Amino acid sequence: MFDPHISGLLSGTLLRKVLNNEQISPFEFNCITGILINNNIPFDTSFVSGTRKNPASLQLTIHLSPTATLVLVVALEPGSPVFSPSP
């Protein structure tokens, strides 16, 4: 069963925006990481700067349990993100 903090995070408006593949600002991304830190949920981030070919994007990997992770790819500019989540 999920920790109540994780289920609260997953049902939040900001995370739903990310899951709907909507563009978010760096401030909104920092809010997500702040929530993860405050709730002691481990995560990793990666950043790729934008180029003329690809938009800037972030990858957020949330470790839900030792065997389950949630990988979110976030576009910071219009277009398709550079990252491709691995299975």
MDTraj code that builds the backbone (N, CA, C; nanometers):
import mdtraj as md
import numpy as np

residues = "MET PHE ASP PRO HIS ILE SER GLY LEU LEU SER GLY THR LEU LEU ARG LYS VAL LEU ASN ASN GLU GLN ILE SER PRO PHE GLU PHE ASN CYS ILE THR GLY ILE LEU ILE ASN ASN ASN ILE PRO PHE ASP THR SER PHE VAL SER GLY THR ARG LYS ASN PRO ALA SER LEU GLN LEU THR ILE HIS LEU SER PRO THR ALA THR LEU VAL LEU VAL VAL ALA LEU GLU PRO GLY SER PRO VAL PHE SER PRO SER PRO".split()
xyz = np.array([
    [0.0850, -0.1189, 0.0000],
    [0.0000, 0.0000, 0.0000],
    [0.0887, 0.1240, 0.0000],
    [0.0442, 0.2265, -0.0735],
    [0.1212, 0.3493, -0.0836],
    [0.1196, 0.4277, 0.0460],
    [0.2289, 0.4950, 0.0698],
    [0.2406, 0.5900, 0.1789],
    [0.1412, 0.7036, 0.1510],
    [0.0714, 0.7571, 0.2528],
    [-0.0248, 0.8659, 0.2291],
    [0.0384, 0.9883, 0.1641],
    [0.1661, 1.0144, 0.1920],
    [0.2328, 1.1292, 0.1315],
    [0.2455, 1.1097, -0.0196],
    [0.2767, 0.9892, -0.0624],
    [0.2923, 0.9611, -0.2047],
    [0.1582, 0.9717, -0.2760],
    [0.0533, 0.9138, -0.2163],
    [-0.0775, 0.9215, -0.2816],
    [-0.1260, 1.0662, -0.2881],
    [-0.0959, 1.1465, -0.1869],
    [-0.1320, 1.2886, -0.1906],
    [-0.0570, 1.3624, -0.3001],
    [0.0711, 1.3311, -0.3154],
    [0.1517, 1.3927, -0.4202],
    [0.0984, 1.3547, -0.5579],
    [0.0670, 1.2263, -0.5769],
    [0.0211, 1.1783, -0.7072],
    [-0.1144, 1.2356, -0.7459],
    [-0.1949, 1.2743, -0.6488],
    [-0.3269, 1.3292, -0.6802],
    [-0.3258, 1.4813, -0.6899],
    [-0.2118, 1.5441, -0.6682],
    [-0.2027, 1.6897, -0.6701],
    [-0.2205, 1.7501, -0.8083],
    [-0.2678, 1.8727, -0.8127],
    [-0.2941, 1.9433, -0.9375],
    [-0.1682, 1.9615, -1.0202],
    [-0.0585, 1.9954, -0.9558],
    [0.0657, 2.0204, -1.0280],
    [0.1169, 1.8931, -1.0945],
    [0.1107, 1.7814, -1.0241],
    [0.1577, 1.6565, -1.0833],
    [0.0645, 1.6115, -1.1959],
    [-0.0649, 1.6369, -1.1815],
    [-0.1579, 1.6043, -1.2910],
    [-0.1241, 1.6849, -1.4155],
    [-0.0790, 1.8076, -1.3967],
    [-0.0373, 1.8909, -1.5098],
    [0.0814, 1.8262, -1.5817],
    [0.1760, 1.7743, -1.5045],
    [0.2916, 1.7058, -1.5617],
    [0.2478, 1.5782, -1.6336],
    [0.1603, 1.5012, -1.5707],
    [0.1143, 1.3762, -1.6303],
    [0.0343, 1.3995, -1.7581],
    [-0.0302, 1.5143, -1.7701],
    [-0.1033, 1.5491, -1.8923],
    [-0.0118, 1.6075, -1.9986],
    [0.1206, 1.6033, -1.9727],
    [0.2226, 1.6510, -2.0667],
    [0.2074, 1.7995, -2.0974],
    [0.1649, 1.8771, -1.9978],
    [0.1550, 2.0218, -2.0128],
    [0.2885, 2.0837, -1.9740],
    [0.3200, 2.1936, -2.0366],
    [0.4439, 2.2646, -2.0067],
    [0.4345, 2.3261, -1.8675],
    [0.5424, 2.3138, -1.7882],
    [0.5459, 2.3768, -1.6566],
    [0.6690, 2.4661, -1.6483],
    [0.6683, 2.5543, -1.5520],
    [0.7811, 2.6455, -1.5323],
    [0.8825, 2.5819, -1.4382],
    [1.0060, 2.6322, -1.4388],
    [1.1050, 2.5828, -1.3414],
    [1.0574, 2.6015, -1.1974],
    [0.9832, 2.7096, -1.1693],
    [0.9293, 2.7312, -1.0351],
    [0.8358, 2.6176, -0.9956],
    [0.7473, 2.5773, -1.0877],
    [0.6548, 2.4681, -1.0588],
    [0.7308, 2.3364, -1.0376],
    [0.8357, 2.3139, -1.1165],
    [0.9174, 2.1940, -1.0984],
    [0.9826, 2.1954, -0.9605],
    [1.0323, 2.3114, -0.9186],
    [1.0924, 2.3230, -0.7850],
    [0.9896, 2.2956, -0.6756],
    [0.8648, 2.3329, -0.6985],
    [0.7591, 2.3023, -0.6011],
    [0.7427, 2.1506, -0.5866],
    [0.7456, 2.0790, -0.6990],
    [0.7342, 1.9335, -0.6938],
    [0.8499, 1.8734, -0.6150],
    [0.9723, 1.9178, -0.6444],
    [1.0871, 1.8625, -0.5712],
    [1.0819, 1.9018, -0.4237],
    [1.0315, 2.0213, -0.3930],
    [1.0155, 2.0618, -0.2532],
    [0.9193, 1.9712, -0.1784],
    [0.8093, 1.9346, -0.2442],
    [0.7131, 1.8423, -0.1828],
    [0.7790, 1.7070, -0.1569],
    [0.8574, 1.6603, -0.2544],
    [0.9259, 1.5320, -0.2369],
    [1.0250, 1.5372, -0.1201],
    [1.0991, 1.6458, -0.1117],
    [1.1968, 1.6610, -0.0024],
    [1.1255, 1.6680, 0.1321],
    [1.0200, 1.7493, 0.1412],
    [0.9472, 1.7637, 0.2676],
    [0.8869, 1.6323, 0.3159],
    [0.8519, 1.5444, 0.2217],
    [0.7920, 1.4162, 0.2574],
    [0.8920, 1.3012, 0.2567],
    [1.0214, 1.3358, 0.2450],
    [1.1296, 1.2373, 0.2513],
    [1.1121, 1.1261, 0.1464],
    [1.0733, 1.1653, 0.0240],
    [1.0564, 1.0711, -0.0866],
    [1.1789, 1.0846, -0.1766],
    [1.2546, 0.9765, -0.1970],
    [1.3764, 0.9857, -0.2785],
    [1.3443, 1.0076, -0.4265],
    [1.4300, 1.0878, -0.4930],
    [1.4111, 1.1169, -0.6347],
    [1.5433, 1.1550, -0.6984],
    [1.5472, 1.1492, -0.8305],
    [1.6623, 1.1931, -0.9102],
    [1.6100, 1.2867, -1.0179],
    [1.6933, 1.3827, -1.0604],
    [1.6550, 1.4715, -1.1691],
    [1.7678, 1.4788, -1.2715],
    [1.7303, 1.5070, -1.3955],
    [1.8246, 1.5328, -1.5045],
    [1.7697, 1.6499, -1.5848],
    [1.8599, 1.7279, -1.6429],
    [1.8200, 1.8455, -1.7200],
    [1.8942, 1.8464, -1.8529],
    [1.8228, 1.8784, -1.9609],
    [1.8835, 1.8978, -2.0922],
    [1.8441, 2.0372, -2.1383],
    [1.9446, 2.1204, -2.1691],
    [1.9141, 2.2568, -2.2138],
    [1.8570, 2.2542, -2.3552],
    [1.7805, 2.3559, -2.3863],
    [1.7172, 2.3647, -2.5167],
    [1.8167, 2.4001, -2.6263],
    [1.7877, 2.3525, -2.7455],
    [1.8658, 2.3849, -2.8647],
    [1.7686, 2.4288, -2.9722],
    [1.8199, 2.4582, -3.0905],
    [1.7298, 2.4930, -3.2006],
    [1.6453, 2.3727, -3.2414],
    [1.6957, 2.2530, -3.2130],
    [1.6262, 2.1313, -3.2538],
    [1.5323, 2.0775, -3.1462],
    [1.5734, 2.0845, -3.0204],
    [1.4970, 2.0247, -2.9102],
    [1.4726, 2.1265, -2.7989],
    [1.3544, 2.1191, -2.7360],
    [1.3255, 2.2105, -2.6252],
    [1.3978, 2.1673, -2.4972],
    [1.4124, 2.2596, -2.4058],
    [1.4682, 2.2258, -2.2741],
    [1.3709, 2.1320, -2.2040],
    [1.4258, 2.0330, -2.1342],
    [1.3389, 1.9387, -2.0642],
    [1.4070, 1.8863, -1.9391],
    [1.3244, 1.8347, -1.8505],
    [1.3693, 1.7756, -1.7247],
    [1.3160, 1.6340, -1.7157],
    [1.3922, 1.5478, -1.6500],
    [1.3433, 1.4138, -1.6191],
    [1.3467, 1.3992, -1.4679],
    [1.2345, 1.3600, -1.4114],
    [1.2213, 1.3395, -1.2676],
    [1.1903, 1.1919, -1.2439],
    [1.2757, 1.1254, -1.1692],
    [1.2542, 0.9849, -1.1347],
    [1.2234, 0.9786, -0.9858],
    [1.1011, 0.9366, -0.9524],
    [1.0570, 0.9259, -0.8134],
    [1.0623, 0.7796, -0.7737],
    [1.1334, 0.7498, -0.6671],
    [1.1492, 0.6121, -0.6190],
    [1.0394, 0.5840, -0.5169],
    [0.9361, 0.5103, -0.5603],
    [0.8208, 0.4823, -0.4752],
    [0.8487, 0.3697, -0.3766],
    [0.9264, 0.2721, -0.4197],
    [0.9646, 0.1592, -0.3354],
    [1.0931, 0.1024, -0.3955],
    [1.1524, 0.0017, -0.3314],
    [1.2743, -0.0551, -0.3900],
    [1.2537, -0.1142, -0.5303],
    [1.1319, -0.1481, -0.5644],
    [1.1069, -0.2100, -0.6949],
    [1.0198, -0.1259, -0.7877],
    [0.9738, -0.0095, -0.7443],
    [0.8854, 0.0727, -0.8273],
    [0.9355, 0.2163, -0.8352],
    [0.9450, 0.2670, -0.9579],
    [0.9817, 0.4072, -0.9791],
    [0.8820, 0.4703, -1.0752],
    [0.8694, 0.5999, -1.0647],
    [0.7837, 0.6779, -1.1527],
    [0.8747, 0.7759, -1.2250],
    [0.8799, 0.7679, -1.3590],
    [0.9654, 0.8553, -1.4382],
    [0.8772, 0.9561, -1.5102],
    [0.9022, 1.0836, -1.4848],
    [0.8263, 1.1917, -1.5476],
    [0.9204, 1.2735, -1.6350],
    [0.8792, 1.2997, -1.7579],
    [0.9553, 1.3850, -1.8486],
    [0.8769, 1.5142, -1.8642],
    [0.9424, 1.6256, -1.8368],
    [0.8762, 1.7559, -1.8326],
    [0.9381, 1.8481, -1.9365],
    [0.8560, 1.8981, -2.0284],
    [0.9018, 1.9968, -2.1255],
    [0.8975, 2.1349, -2.0604],
    [1.0048, 2.2091, -2.0720],
    [1.0091, 2.3454, -2.0183],
    [0.9780, 2.4483, -2.1260],
    [0.9711, 2.4027, -2.2519],
    [0.9390, 2.4873, -2.3656],
    [0.8428, 2.4090, -2.4544],
    [0.7715, 2.4767, -2.5436],
    [0.6841, 2.4030, -2.6343],
    [0.7635, 2.3059, -2.7212],
    [0.7060, 2.1909, -2.7502],
    [0.7703, 2.0888, -2.8325],
    [0.7813, 1.9584, -2.7565],
    [0.8423, 1.8606, -2.8193],
    [0.8589, 1.7293, -2.7561],
    [0.9856, 1.7278, -2.6721],
    [0.9802, 1.6704, -2.5508],
    [1.0991, 1.6641, -2.4672],
    [1.2072, 1.5765, -2.5271],
    [1.3316, 1.6021, -2.4882],
    [1.4466, 1.5263, -2.5364],
    [1.4471, 1.3873, -2.4760],
    [1.4166, 1.3750, -2.3484],
    [1.4246, 1.2473, -2.2784],
    [1.3203, 1.1502, -2.3306],
    [1.3544, 1.0257, -2.3258],
    [1.2601, 0.9192, -2.3550],
    [1.2660, 0.8233, -2.2377],
    [1.1629, 0.8168, -2.1537],
    [1.1694, 0.7302, -2.0359],
    [1.1972, 0.5854, -2.0733],
    [1.2862, 0.5232, -1.9996],
    [1.3172, 0.3834, -2.0248],
    [1.2193, 0.2948, -1.9498],
    [1.1941, 0.1741, -2.0016],
    [1.0971, 0.0851, -1.9339],
    [1.1445, 0.0365, -1.8006],
])
top = md.Topology()
chain = top.add_chain()
for i, resn in enumerate(residues, 1):
    res = top.add_residue(resn, chain, resSeq=i)
    for name in ("N", "CA", "C"):
        top.add_atom(name, md.element.get_by_symbol(name[0]), res)
traj = md.Trajectory(xyz[None], top)
